[in-house]
């Protein structure tokens, strides 16, 4: 049963917000990585993609552990072997 967002507790709403922020951060890091040409920036964006992916996975596991619904998992999570 999917609960409506208005029925969620403050912590659950906060977790959903953090998941959305993590999704945006992953997308931003990947987009920046694709545009980077300087070696130092490429390294920086690889680090950012790894860090944001780990945070996103952690948040999803928390959401699953409390049986929270209402977040959309992307088709592919950026894995280390993609770059």
PyMOL Python script that loads the backbone (N, CA, C, O; Angstrom):
from pymol import cmd

cmd.read_pdbstr("""\
ATOM      1  N   UNK A   1       0.847  -1.180   0.000  1.00  0.00           N
ATOM      2  CA  UNK A   1       0.000   0.000   0.000  1.00  0.00           C
ATOM      3  C   UNK A   1       0.888   1.238   0.000  1.00  0.00           C
ATOM      4  O   UNK A   1       1.783   1.374   0.835  1.00  0.00           O
ATOM      5  N   UNK A   2       0.635   2.120  -0.929  1.00  0.00           N
ATOM      6  CA  UNK A   2       1.440   3.332  -1.070  1.00  0.00           C
ATOM      7  C   UNK A   2       0.791   4.461  -0.275  1.00  0.00           C
ATOM      8  O   UNK A   2      -0.361   4.826  -0.509  1.00  0.00           O
ATOM      9  N   UNK A   3       1.555   5.002   0.667  1.00  0.00           N
ATOM     10  CA  UNK A   3       1.039   6.117   1.460  1.00  0.00           C
ATOM     11  C   UNK A   3       1.246   7.413   0.711  1.00  0.00           C
ATOM     12  O   UNK A   3       2.240   7.582   0.005  1.00  0.00           O
ATOM     13  N   UNK A   4       0.321   8.313   0.861  1.00  0.00           N
ATOM     14  CA  UNK A   4       0.469   9.633   0.247  1.00  0.00           C
ATOM     15  C   UNK A   4       1.510  10.419   1.031  1.00  0.00           C
ATOM     16  O   UNK A   4       1.676  10.218   2.234  1.00  0.00           O
ATOM     17  N   UNK A   5       2.211  11.320   0.337  1.00  0.00           N
ATOM     18  CA  UNK A   5       3.300  12.071   0.972  1.00  0.00           C
ATOM     19  C   UNK A   5       2.798  12.908   2.137  1.00  0.00           C
ATOM     20  O   UNK A   5       3.546  13.133   3.088  1.00  0.00           O
ATOM     21  N   UNK A   6       1.551  13.379   2.094  1.00  0.00           N
ATOM     22  CA  UNK A   6       1.054  14.207   3.191  1.00  0.00           C
ATOM     23  C   UNK A   6       0.867  13.402   4.475  1.00  0.00           C
ATOM     24  O   UNK A   6       0.795  13.987   5.556  1.00  0.00           O
ATOM     25  N   UNK A   7       0.786  12.072   4.381  1.00  0.00           N
ATOM     26  CA  UNK A   7       0.626  11.227   5.559  1.00  0.00           C
ATOM     27  C   UNK A   7       1.959  10.765   6.138  1.00  0.00           C
ATOM     28  O   UNK A   7       1.985  10.016   7.115  1.00  0.00           O
ATOM     29  N   UNK A   8       3.044  11.198   5.551  1.00  0.00           N
ATOM     30  CA  UNK A   8       4.360  10.775   6.007  1.00  0.00           C
ATOM     31  C   UNK A   8       4.802  11.594   7.212  1.00  0.00           C
ATOM     32  O   UNK A   8       4.401  12.744   7.392  1.00  0.00           O
ATOM     33  N   UNK A   9       5.635  10.970   8.024  1.00  0.00           N
ATOM     34  CA  UNK A   9       6.210  11.683   9.157  1.00  0.00           C
ATOM     35  C   UNK A   9       7.268  12.663   8.651  1.00  0.00           C
ATOM     36  O   UNK A   9       7.667  12.623   7.487  1.00  0.00           O
ATOM     37  N   UNK A  10       7.709  13.534   9.542  1.00  0.00           N
ATOM     38  CA  UNK A  10       8.741  14.515   9.180  1.00  0.00           C
ATOM     39  C   UNK A  10      10.004  13.802   8.702  1.00  0.00           C
ATOM     40  O   UNK A  10      10.599  14.205   7.702  1.00  0.00           O
ATOM     41  N   UNK A  11      10.418  12.751   9.404  1.00  0.00           N
ATOM     42  CA  UNK A  11      11.636  12.016   9.033  1.00  0.00           C
ATOM     43  C   UNK A  11      11.496  11.352   7.671  1.00  0.00           C
ATOM     44  O   UNK A  11      12.450  11.327   6.893  1.00  0.00           O
ATOM     45  N   UNK A  12      10.317  10.813   7.377  1.00  0.00           N
ATOM     46  CA  UNK A  12      10.097  10.174   6.082  1.00  0.00           C
ATOM     47  C   UNK A  12      10.113  11.200   4.949  1.00  0.00           C
ATOM     48  O   UNK A  12      10.690  10.949   3.891  1.00  0.00           O
ATOM     49  N   UNK A  13       9.483  12.348   5.170  1.00  0.00           N
ATOM     50  CA  UNK A  13       9.516  13.415   4.162  1.00  0.00           C
ATOM     51  C   UNK A  13      10.949  13.897   3.945  1.00  0.00           C
ATOM     52  O   UNK A  13      11.371  14.145   2.815  1.00  0.00           O
ATOM     53  N   UNK A  14      11.681  14.023   5.036  1.00  0.00           N
ATOM     54  CA  UNK A  14      13.080  14.443   4.949  1.00  0.00           C
ATOM     55  C   UNK A  14      13.901  13.427   4.151  1.00  0.00           C
ATOM     56  O   UNK A  14      14.729  13.813   3.326  1.00  0.00           O
ATOM     57  N   UNK A  15      13.677  12.140   4.389  1.00  0.00           N
ATOM     58  CA  UNK A  15      14.398  11.098   3.673  1.00  0.00           C
ATOM     59  C   UNK A  15      14.082  11.156   2.175  1.00  0.00           C
ATOM     60  O   UNK A  15      14.982  11.028   1.346  1.00  0.00           O
ATOM     61  N   UNK A  16      12.816  11.346   1.832  1.00  0.00           N
ATOM     62  CA  UNK A  16      12.445  11.477   0.418  1.00  0.00           C
ATOM     63  C   UNK A  16      13.130  12.688  -0.218  1.00  0.00           C
ATOM     64  O   UNK A  16      13.586  12.620  -1.359  1.00  0.00           O
ATOM     65  N   UNK A  17      13.198  13.778   0.511  1.00  0.00           N
ATOM     66  CA  UNK A  17      13.888  14.967   0.016  1.00  0.00           C
ATOM     67  C   UNK A  17      15.364  14.711  -0.200  1.00  0.00           C
ATOM     68  O   UNK A  17      15.936  15.155  -1.195  1.00  0.00           O
ATOM     69  N   UNK A  18      15.983  14.000   0.725  1.00  0.00           N
ATOM     70  CA  UNK A  18      17.403  13.667   0.596  1.00  0.00           C
ATOM     71  C   UNK A  18      17.644  12.752  -0.603  1.00  0.00           C
ATOM     72  O   UNK A  18      18.656  12.883  -1.291  1.00  0.00           O
ATOM     73  N   UNK A  19      16.725  11.833  -0.852  1.00  0.00           N
ATOM     74  CA  UNK A  19      16.857  10.952  -2.015  1.00  0.00           C
ATOM     75  C   UNK A  19      16.789  11.771  -3.300  1.00  0.00           C
ATOM     76  O   UNK A  19      17.572  11.550  -4.225  1.00  0.00           O
ATOM     77  N   UNK A  20      15.859  12.710  -3.356  1.00  0.00           N
ATOM     78  CA  UNK A  20      15.756  13.574  -4.542  1.00  0.00           C
ATOM     79  C   UNK A  20      17.031  14.405  -4.728  1.00  0.00           C
ATOM     80  O   UNK A  20      17.519  14.555  -5.848  1.00  0.00           O
ATOM     81  N   UNK A  21      17.561  14.938  -3.638  1.00  0.00           N
ATOM     82  CA  UNK A  21      18.809  15.707  -3.726  1.00  0.00           C
ATOM     83  C   UNK A  21      19.971  14.834  -4.204  1.00  0.00           C
ATOM     84  O   UNK A  21      20.801  15.272  -5.000  1.00  0.00           O
ATOM     85  N   UNK A  22      20.020  13.605  -3.713  1.00  0.00           N
ATOM     86  CA  UNK A  22      21.082  12.692  -4.126  1.00  0.00           C
ATOM     87  C   UNK A  22      20.957  12.345  -5.610  1.00  0.00           C
ATOM     88  O   UNK A  22      21.964  12.252  -6.312  1.00  0.00           O
ATOM     89  N   UNK A  23      19.725  12.155  -6.090  1.00  0.00           N
ATOM     90  CA  UNK A  23      19.521  11.898  -7.521  1.00  0.00           C
ATOM     91  C   UNK A  23      20.028  13.080  -8.342  1.00  0.00           C
ATOM     92  O   UNK A  23      20.723  12.893  -9.340  1.00  0.00           O
ATOM     93  N   UNK A  24      19.683  14.287  -7.925  1.00  0.00           N
ATOM     94  CA  UNK A  24      20.135  15.483  -8.643  1.00  0.00           C
ATOM     95  C   UNK A  24      21.650  15.615  -8.616  1.00  0.00           C
ATOM     96  O   UNK A  24      22.261  15.993  -9.617  1.00  0.00           O
ATOM     97  N   UNK A  25      22.255  15.309  -7.483  1.00  0.00           N
ATOM     98  CA  UNK A  25      23.712  15.401  -7.365  1.00  0.00           C
ATOM     99  C   UNK A  25      24.399  14.390  -8.275  1.00  0.00           C
ATOM    100  O   UNK A  25      25.414  14.704  -8.897  1.00  0.00           O
ATOM    101  N   UNK A  26      23.850  13.170  -8.357  1.00  0.00           N
ATOM    102  CA  UNK A  26      24.414  12.162  -9.259  1.00  0.00           C
ATOM    103  C   UNK A  26      24.315  12.625 -10.707  1.00  0.00           C
ATOM    104  O   UNK A  26      25.281  12.529 -11.464  1.00  0.00           O
ATOM    105  N   UNK A  27      23.153  13.123 -11.084  1.00  0.00           N
ATOM    106  CA  UNK A  27      22.959  13.597 -12.455  1.00  0.00           C
ATOM    107  C   UNK A  27      23.905  14.747 -12.783  1.00  0.00           C
ATOM    108  O   UNK A  27      24.482  14.796 -13.869  1.00  0.00           O
ATOM    109  N   UNK A  28      24.059  15.663 -11.847  1.00  0.00           N
ATOM    110  CA  UNK A  28      24.943  16.805 -12.049  1.00  0.00           C
ATOM    111  C   UNK A  28      26.396  16.360 -12.200  1.00  0.00           C
ATOM    112  O   UNK A  28      27.098  16.822 -13.100  1.00  0.00           O
ATOM    113  N   UNK A  29      26.842  15.472 -11.331  1.00  0.00           N
ATOM    114  CA  UNK A  29      28.224  14.995 -11.392  1.00  0.00           C
ATOM    115  C   UNK A  29      28.484  14.267 -12.708  1.00  0.00           C
ATOM    116  O   UNK A  29      29.534  14.453 -13.323  1.00  0.00           O
ATOM    117  N   UNK A  30      27.536  13.441 -13.143  1.00  0.00           N
ATOM    118  CA  UNK A  30      27.717  12.710 -14.389  1.00  0.00           C
ATOM    119  C   UNK A  30      27.737  13.660 -15.587  1.00  0.00           C
ATOM    120  O   UNK A  30      28.538  13.494 -16.506  1.00  0.00           O
ATOM    121  N   UNK A  31      26.860  14.644 -15.568  1.00  0.00           N
ATOM    122  CA  UNK A  31      26.825  15.630 -16.653  1.00  0.00           C
ATOM    123  C   UNK A  31      28.125  16.422 -16.710  1.00  0.00           C
ATOM    124  O   UNK A  31      28.679  16.637 -17.788  1.00  0.00           O
ATOM    125  N   UNK A  32      28.606  16.852 -15.558  1.00  0.00           N
ATOM    126  CA  UNK A  32      29.869  17.592 -15.507  1.00  0.00           C
ATOM    127  C   UNK A  32      31.044  16.732 -15.966  1.00  0.00           C
ATOM    128  O   UNK A  32      31.951  17.210 -16.646  1.00  0.00           O
ATOM    129  N   UNK A  33      31.011  15.455 -15.584  1.00  0.00           N
ATOM    130  CA  UNK A  33      32.058  14.526 -16.009  1.00  0.00           C
ATOM    131  C   UNK A  33      32.102  14.413 -17.532  1.00  0.00           C
ATOM    132  O   UNK A  33      33.177  14.403 -18.132  1.00  0.00           O
ATOM    133  N   UNK A  34      30.935  14.329 -18.143  1.00  0.00           N
ATOM    134  CA  UNK A  34      30.879  14.198 -19.602  1.00  0.00           C
ATOM    135  C   UNK A  34      31.424  15.434 -20.313  1.00  0.00           C
ATOM    136  O   UNK A  34      31.913  15.331 -21.438  1.00  0.00           O
ATOM    137  N   UNK A  35      31.348  16.588 -19.678  1.00  0.00           N
ATOM    138  CA  UNK A  35      31.801  17.830 -20.295  1.00  0.00           C
ATOM    139  C   UNK A  35      33.249  18.175 -19.962  1.00  0.00           C
ATOM    140  O   UNK A  35      33.843  19.033 -20.616  1.00  0.00           O
ATOM    141  N   UNK A  36      33.820  17.527 -18.963  1.00  0.00           N
ATOM    142  CA  UNK A  36      35.165  17.877 -18.495  1.00  0.00           C
ATOM    143  C   UNK A  36      36.232  17.459 -19.498  1.00  0.00           C
ATOM    144  O   UNK A  36      36.133  16.408 -20.131  1.00  0.00           O
ATOM    145  N   UNK A  37      37.245  18.294 -19.628  1.00  0.00           N
ATOM    146  CA  UNK A  37      38.378  17.985 -20.503  1.00  0.00           C
ATOM    147  C   UNK A  37      39.708  18.012 -19.748  1.00  0.00           C
ATOM    148  O   UNK A  37      40.676  17.384 -20.178  1.00  0.00           O
ATOM    149  N   UNK A  38      39.762  18.724 -18.640  1.00  0.00           N
ATOM    150  CA  UNK A  38      40.988  18.803 -17.842  1.00  0.00           C
ATOM    151  C   UNK A  38      41.110  17.555 -16.965  1.00  0.00           C
ATOM    152  O   UNK A  38      40.135  17.144 -16.335  1.00  0.00           O
ATOM    153  N   UNK A  39      42.301  16.950 -16.921  1.00  0.00           N
ATOM    154  CA  UNK A  39      42.480  15.736 -16.117  1.00  0.00           C
ATOM    155  C   UNK A  39      42.084  15.890 -14.645  1.00  0.00           C
ATOM    156  O   UNK A  39      41.493  14.979 -14.064  1.00  0.00           O
ATOM    157  N   UNK A  40      42.406  17.036 -14.043  1.00  0.00           N
ATOM    158  CA  UNK A  40      42.060  17.246 -12.636  1.00  0.00           C
ATOM    159  C   UNK A  40      40.544  17.300 -12.444  1.00  0.00           C
ATOM    160  O   UNK A  40      40.025  16.777 -11.457  1.00  0.00           O
ATOM    161  N   UNK A  41      39.838  17.925 -13.376  1.00  0.00           N
ATOM    162  CA  UNK A  41      38.378  17.979 -13.286  1.00  0.00           C
ATOM    163  C   UNK A  41      37.761  16.608 -13.524  1.00  0.00           C
ATOM    164  O   UNK A  41      36.776  16.254 -12.876  1.00  0.00           O
ATOM    165  N   UNK A  42      38.318  15.845 -14.432  1.00  0.00           N
ATOM    166  CA  UNK A  42      37.826  14.491 -14.678  1.00  0.00           C
ATOM    167  C   UNK A  42      37.941  13.676 -13.401  1.00  0.00           C
ATOM    168  O   UNK A  42      36.992  12.996 -13.009  1.00  0.00           O
ATOM    169  N   UNK A  43      39.103  13.738 -12.747  1.00  0.00           N
ATOM    170  CA  UNK A  43      39.284  13.032 -11.475  1.00  0.00           C
ATOM    171  C   UNK A  43      38.283  13.499 -10.429  1.00  0.00           C
ATOM    172  O   UNK A  43      37.717  12.689  -9.694  1.00  0.00           O
ATOM    173  N   UNK A  44      38.069  14.805 -10.366  1.00  0.00           N
ATOM    174  CA  UNK A  44      37.132  15.376  -9.403  1.00  0.00           C
ATOM    175  C   UNK A  44      35.722  14.839  -9.626  1.00  0.00           C
ATOM    176  O   UNK A  44      35.043  14.454  -8.675  1.00  0.00           O
ATOM    177  N   UNK A  45      35.286  14.814 -10.875  1.00  0.00           N
ATOM    178  CA  UNK A  45      33.924  14.359 -11.160  1.00  0.00           C
ATOM    179  C   UNK A  45      33.772  12.853 -10.977  1.00  0.00           C
ATOM    180  O   UNK A  45      32.693  12.384 -10.615  1.00  0.00           O
ATOM    181  N   UNK A  46      34.830  12.094 -11.219  1.00  0.00           N
ATOM    182  CA  UNK A  46      34.774  10.658 -10.920  1.00  0.00           C
ATOM    183  C   UNK A  46      34.580  10.466  -9.422  1.00  0.00           C
ATOM    184  O   UNK A  46      33.763   9.651  -8.993  1.00  0.00           O
ATOM    185  N   UNK A  47      35.334  11.220  -8.633  1.00  0.00           N
ATOM    186  CA  UNK A  47      35.187  11.146  -7.184  1.00  0.00           C
ATOM    187  C   UNK A  47      33.765  11.530  -6.768  1.00  0.00           C
ATOM    188  O   UNK A  47      33.156  10.866  -5.930  1.00  0.00           O
ATOM    189  N   UNK A  48      33.242  12.607  -7.362  1.00  0.00           N
ATOM    190  CA  UNK A  48      31.883  13.060  -7.025  1.00  0.00           C
ATOM    191  C   UNK A  48      30.832  12.018  -7.412  1.00  0.00           C
ATOM    192  O   UNK A  48      29.879  11.793  -6.666  1.00  0.00           O
ATOM    193  N   UNK A  49      31.000  11.383  -8.575  1.00  0.00           N
ATOM    194  CA  UNK A  49      30.038  10.357  -8.987  1.00  0.00           C
ATOM    195  C   UNK A  49      30.067   9.174  -8.025  1.00  0.00           C
ATOM    196  O   UNK A  49      29.019   8.646  -7.655  1.00  0.00           O
ATOM    197  N   UNK A  50      31.251   8.764  -7.625  1.00  0.00           N
ATOM    198  CA  UNK A  50      31.354   7.658  -6.670  1.00  0.00           C
ATOM    199  C   UNK A  50      30.721   8.021  -5.329  1.00  0.00           C
ATOM    200  O   UNK A  50      29.980   7.227  -4.749  1.00  0.00           O
ATOM    201  N   UNK A  51      31.015   9.220  -4.843  1.00  0.00           N
ATOM    202  CA  UNK A  51      30.490   9.648  -3.544  1.00  0.00           C
ATOM    203  C   UNK A  51      28.972   9.793  -3.571  1.00  0.00           C
ATOM    204  O   UNK A  51      28.287   9.336  -2.656  1.00  0.00           O
ATOM    205  N   UNK A  52      28.451  10.424  -4.612  1.00  0.00           N
ATOM    206  CA  UNK A  52      26.999  10.627  -4.658  1.00  0.00           C
ATOM    207  C   UNK A  52      26.260   9.316  -4.874  1.00  0.00           C
ATOM    208  O   UNK A  52      25.152   9.139  -4.366  1.00  0.00           O
ATOM    209  N   UNK A  53      26.862   8.391  -5.625  1.00  0.00           N
ATOM    210  CA  UNK A  53      26.240   7.085  -5.823  1.00  0.00           C
ATOM    211  C   UNK A  53      26.172   6.310  -4.514  1.00  0.00           C
ATOM    212  O   UNK A  53      25.159   5.679  -4.213  1.00  0.00           O
ATOM    213  N   UNK A  54      27.240   6.357  -3.745  1.00  0.00           N
ATOM    214  CA  UNK A  54      27.242   5.658  -2.453  1.00  0.00           C
ATOM    215  C   UNK A  54      26.204   6.256  -1.500  1.00  0.00           C
ATOM    216  O   UNK A  54      25.507   5.525  -0.797  1.00  0.00           O
ATOM    217  N   UNK A  55      26.106   7.570  -1.482  1.00  0.00           N
ATOM    218  CA  UNK A  55      25.106   8.221  -0.632  1.00  0.00           C
ATOM    219  C   UNK A  55      23.699   7.839  -1.076  1.00  0.00           C
ATOM    220  O   UNK A  55      22.842   7.541  -0.244  1.00  0.00           O
ATOM    221  N   UNK A  56      23.458   7.848  -2.384  1.00  0.00           N
ATOM    222  CA  UNK A  56      22.152   7.491  -2.926  1.00  0.00           C
ATOM    223  C   UNK A  56      21.772   6.054  -2.548  1.00  0.00           C
ATOM    224  O   UNK A  56      20.647   5.790  -2.124  1.00  0.00           O
ATOM    225  N   UNK A  57      22.721   5.137  -2.707  1.00  0.00           N
ATOM    226  CA  UNK A  57      22.464   3.736  -2.346  1.00  0.00           C
ATOM    227  C   UNK A  57      22.149   3.609  -0.858  1.00  0.00           C
ATOM    228  O   UNK A  57      21.249   2.861  -0.475  1.00  0.00           O
ATOM    229  N   UNK A  58      22.884   4.333  -0.021  1.00  0.00           N
ATOM    230  CA  UNK A  58      22.631   4.314   1.411  1.00  0.00           C
ATOM    231  C   UNK A  58      21.218   4.792   1.729  1.00  0.00           C
ATOM    232  O   UNK A  58      20.508   4.168   2.518  1.00  0.00           O
ATOM    233  N   UNK A  59      20.813   5.905   1.110  1.00  0.00           N
ATOM    234  CA  UNK A  59      19.472   6.452   1.352  1.00  0.00           C
ATOM    235  C   UNK A  59      18.378   5.499   0.870  1.00  0.00           C
ATOM    236  O   UNK A  59      17.348   5.351   1.528  1.00  0.00           O
ATOM    237  N   UNK A  60      18.599   4.857  -0.272  1.00  0.00           N
ATOM    238  CA  UNK A  60      17.616   3.889  -0.752  1.00  0.00           C
ATOM    239  C   UNK A  60      17.474   2.710   0.203  1.00  0.00           C
ATOM    240  O   UNK A  60      16.366   2.234   0.454  1.00  0.00           O
ATOM    241  N   UNK A  61      18.590   2.248   0.728  1.00  0.00           N
ATOM    242  CA  UNK A  61      18.532   1.149   1.704  1.00  0.00           C
ATOM    243  C   UNK A  61      17.771   1.564   2.959  1.00  0.00           C
ATOM    244  O   UNK A  61      17.001   0.779   3.513  1.00  0.00           O
ATOM    245  N   UNK A  62      17.989   2.799   3.405  1.00  0.00           N
ATOM    246  CA  UNK A  62      17.214   3.296   4.562  1.00  0.00           C
ATOM    247  C   UNK A  62      15.738   3.327   4.259  1.00  0.00           C
ATOM    248  O   UNK A  62      14.918   2.918   5.082  1.00  0.00           O
ATOM    249  N   UNK A  63      15.391   3.814   3.067  1.00  0.00           N
ATOM    250  CA  UNK A  63      13.982   3.886   2.676  1.00  0.00           C
ATOM    251  C   UNK A  63      13.377   2.494   2.593  1.00  0.00           C
ATOM    252  O   UNK A  63      12.245   2.279   3.025  1.00  0.00           O
ATOM    253  N   UNK A  64      14.120   1.558   2.044  1.00  0.00           N
ATOM    254  CA  UNK A  64      13.619   0.174   1.962  1.00  0.00           C
ATOM    255  C   UNK A  64      13.469  -0.436   3.350  1.00  0.00           C
ATOM    256  O   UNK A  64      12.521  -1.180   3.602  1.00  0.00           O
ATOM    257  N   UNK A  65      14.386  -0.130   4.239  1.00  0.00           N
ATOM    258  CA  UNK A  65      14.356  -0.744   5.578  1.00  0.00           C
ATOM    259  C   UNK A  65      13.140  -0.302   6.386  1.00  0.00           C
ATOM    260  O   UNK A  65      12.675  -1.034   7.260  1.00  0.00           O
ATOM    261  N   UNK A  66      12.619   0.901   6.095  1.00  0.00           N
ATOM    262  CA  UNK A  66      11.420   1.355   6.804  1.00  0.00           C
ATOM    263  C   UNK A  66      10.173   1.235   5.929  1.00  0.00           C
ATOM    264  O   UNK A  66       9.104   1.751   6.256  1.00  0.00           O
ATOM    265  N   UNK A  67      10.349   0.524   4.787  1.00  0.00           N
ATOM    266  CA  UNK A  67       9.242   0.264   3.869  1.00  0.00           C
ATOM    267  C   UNK A  67       8.612   1.559   3.361  1.00  0.00           C
ATOM    268  O   UNK A  67       7.390   1.682   3.282  1.00  0.00           O
ATOM    269  N   UNK A  68       9.463   2.515   3.021  1.00  0.00           N
ATOM    270  CA  UNK A  68       9.009   3.815   2.537  1.00  0.00           C
ATOM    271  C   UNK A  68       8.813   3.762   1.033  1.00  0.00           C
ATOM    272  O   UNK A  68       9.677   3.271   0.308  1.00  0.00           O
ATOM    273  N   UNK A  69       7.704   4.255   0.573  1.00  0.00           N
ATOM    274  CA  UNK A  69       7.408   4.323  -0.859  1.00  0.00           C
ATOM    275  C   UNK A  69       7.348   5.788  -1.267  1.00  0.00           C
ATOM    276  O   UNK A  69       7.261   6.674  -0.417  1.00  0.00           O
ATOM    277  N   UNK A  70       7.395   6.037  -2.561  1.00  0.00           N
ATOM    278  CA  UNK A  70       7.254   7.397  -3.047  1.00  0.00           C
ATOM    279  C   UNK A  70       8.501   7.959  -3.678  1.00  0.00           C
ATOM    280  O   UNK A  70       8.519   9.125  -4.071  1.00  0.00           O
ATOM    281  N   UNK A  71       9.551   7.157  -3.786  1.00  0.00           N
ATOM    282  CA  UNK A  71      10.751   7.611  -4.464  1.00  0.00           C
ATOM    283  C   UNK A  71      10.882   6.816  -5.760  1.00  0.00           C
ATOM    284  O   UNK A  71      10.433   5.674  -5.852  1.00  0.00           O
ATOM    285  N   UNK A  72      11.490   7.427  -6.736  1.00  0.00           N
ATOM    286  CA  UNK A  72      11.678   6.781  -8.033  1.00  0.00           C
ATOM    287  C   UNK A  72      13.136   6.417  -8.191  1.00  0.00           C
ATOM    288  O   UNK A  72      14.015   7.278  -8.151  1.00  0.00           O
ATOM    289  N   UNK A  73      13.382   5.135  -8.371  1.00  0.00           N
ATOM    290  CA  UNK A  73      14.741   4.700  -8.622  1.00  0.00           C
ATOM    291  C   UNK A  73      15.056   4.912 -10.096  1.00  0.00           C
ATOM    292  O   UNK A  73      14.237   4.584 -10.954  1.00  0.00           O
ATOM    293  N   UNK A  74      16.231   5.457 -10.402  1.00  0.00           N
ATOM    294  CA  UNK A  74      16.582   5.631 -11.813  1.00  0.00           C
ATOM    295  C   UNK A  74      16.829   4.285 -12.478  1.00  0.00           C
ATOM    296  O   UNK A  74      17.006   3.273 -11.801  1.00  0.00           O
ATOM    297  N   UNK A  75      16.841   4.278 -13.788  1.00  0.00           N
ATOM    298  CA  UNK A  75      17.057   3.047 -14.538  1.00  0.00           C
ATOM    299  C   UNK A  75      18.427   2.471 -14.222  1.00  0.00           C
ATOM    300  O   UNK A  75      18.562   1.262 -14.036  1.00  0.00           O
ATOM    301  N   UNK A  76      19.435   3.312 -14.161  1.00  0.00           N
ATOM    302  CA  UNK A  76      20.792   2.834 -13.890  1.00  0.00           C
ATOM    303  C   UNK A  76      21.434   3.716 -12.834  1.00  0.00           C
ATOM    304  O   UNK A  76      21.386   4.943 -12.918  1.00  0.00           O
ATOM    305  N   UNK A  77      22.025   3.083 -11.853  1.00  0.00           N
ATOM    306  CA  UNK A  77      22.831   3.800 -10.869  1.00  0.00           C
ATOM    307  C   UNK A  77      24.253   3.781 -11.397  1.00  0.00           C
ATOM    308  O   UNK A  77      24.730   2.751 -11.872  1.00  0.00           O
ATOM    309  N   UNK A  78      24.927   4.908 -11.315  1.00  0.00           N
ATOM    310  CA  UNK A  78      26.266   5.012 -11.863  1.00  0.00           C
ATOM    311  C   UNK A  78      27.206   4.143 -11.045  1.00  0.00           C
ATOM    312  O   UNK A  78      27.454   4.412  -9.869  1.00  0.00           O
ATOM    313  N   UNK A  79      27.718   3.112 -11.667  1.00  0.00           N
ATOM    314  CA  UNK A  79      28.638   2.192 -11.001  1.00  0.00           C
ATOM    315  C   UNK A  79      30.061   2.585 -11.342  1.00  0.00           C
ATOM    316  O   UNK A  79      30.315   3.252 -12.344  1.00  0.00           O
ATOM    317  N   UNK A  80      30.977   2.165 -10.501  1.00  0.00           N
ATOM    318  CA  UNK A  80      32.381   2.494 -10.695  1.00  0.00           C
ATOM    319  C   UNK A  80      32.920   1.951 -12.015  1.00  0.00           C
ATOM    320  O   UNK A  80      33.837   2.536 -12.591  1.00  0.00           O
ATOM    321  N   UNK A  81      32.365   0.841 -12.501  1.00  0.00           N
ATOM    322  CA  UNK A  81      32.900   0.236 -13.717  1.00  0.00           C
ATOM    323  C   UNK A  81      32.408   0.926 -14.993  1.00  0.00           C
ATOM    324  O   UNK A  81      32.786   0.526 -16.094  1.00  0.00           O
ATOM    325  N   UNK A  82      31.569   1.955 -14.855  1.00  0.00           N
ATOM    326  CA  UNK A  82      31.077   2.661 -16.036  1.00  0.00           C
ATOM    327  C   UNK A  82      32.083   3.663 -16.571  1.00  0.00           C
ATOM    328  O   UNK A  82      31.944   4.126 -17.703  1.00  0.00           O
ATOM    329  N   UNK A  83      33.092   4.008 -15.786  1.00  0.00           N
ATOM    330  CA  UNK A  83      34.044   5.009 -16.268  1.00  0.00           C
ATOM    331  C   UNK A  83      35.445   4.590 -16.028  1.00  0.00           C
ATOM    332  O   UNK A  83      36.375   5.319 -16.374  1.00  0.00           O
TER     333      UNK A  83
END
""", "prot")
cmd.dss("prot")
cmd.show_as("cartoon", "prot")
cmd.util.cbc("prot")
cmd.orient("prot")
